[in-house]
């Protein structure tokens, strides 16, 4: 299994623009309202708060208290990865420290790896994790963005074997992976979780990688996932893996 076809990758900007246009026409009146609990959104590689602004704004409009991750441009983990993730988890804890409710973590692409790992550290402070186009299995070579990572973060390896094994394990909280078989950046197979656990699910959508953050189908699924009552989580009825 290699990276997606370059023809898919080349069409990413056009497809993402079309998805953005569809978002602008999206009817959100039938979506479940939010309960105000905190939501933290993590951007993908080489992205910042501007790329996840539609996600943040959408969650705000639903009625959640939404934060972007607050660290600007995502250049990937720097230095010791374990220490970097630990520091990020503490940062997220401070972001939502004023809330008594558990926090939901939403991550797009590489940001989804952060969400999963932060959830493992924060434990019961996390309500659920939702990843969007996040490759937590496989290798860097199965992603068309590997060259971009090396450009923004230098020659250090993104994932060693020990870390690959770690991120492939889902957190102990409800965890949803949203993926697209027409993703032009990461191989969709690397976004599939083992559904042996009752708290784990995979949901397929149709979309580009660059446009998943404002894809109407993704947004509707996100609204449904975030609205679930703590302790009564159920898998998405229309999931497909």
Secondary structure as UniProt FT lines:
FT   HELIX           6..10
FT   HELIX           12..24
FT   TURN            29..30
FT   STRAND          38..42
FT   TURN            45..46
FT   TURN            49..52
FT   HELIX           53..62
FT   STRAND          65..68
FT   HELIX           81..95
FT   TURN            96..98
FT   STRAND          103..108
FT   HELIX           110..122
FT   HELIX           123..125
FT   STRAND          126..132
FT   HELIX           140..142
FT   TURN            144..145
FT   HELIX           146..153
FT   HELIX           161..167
FT   STRAND          174..180
FT   TURN            181..182
FT   HELIX           188..191
FT   TURN            195..196
FT   TURN            198..199
FT   STRAND          200..205
FT   TURN            210..211
FT   HELIX           212..214
FT   HELIX           216..226
FT   TURN            230..231
FT   TURN            237..238
//
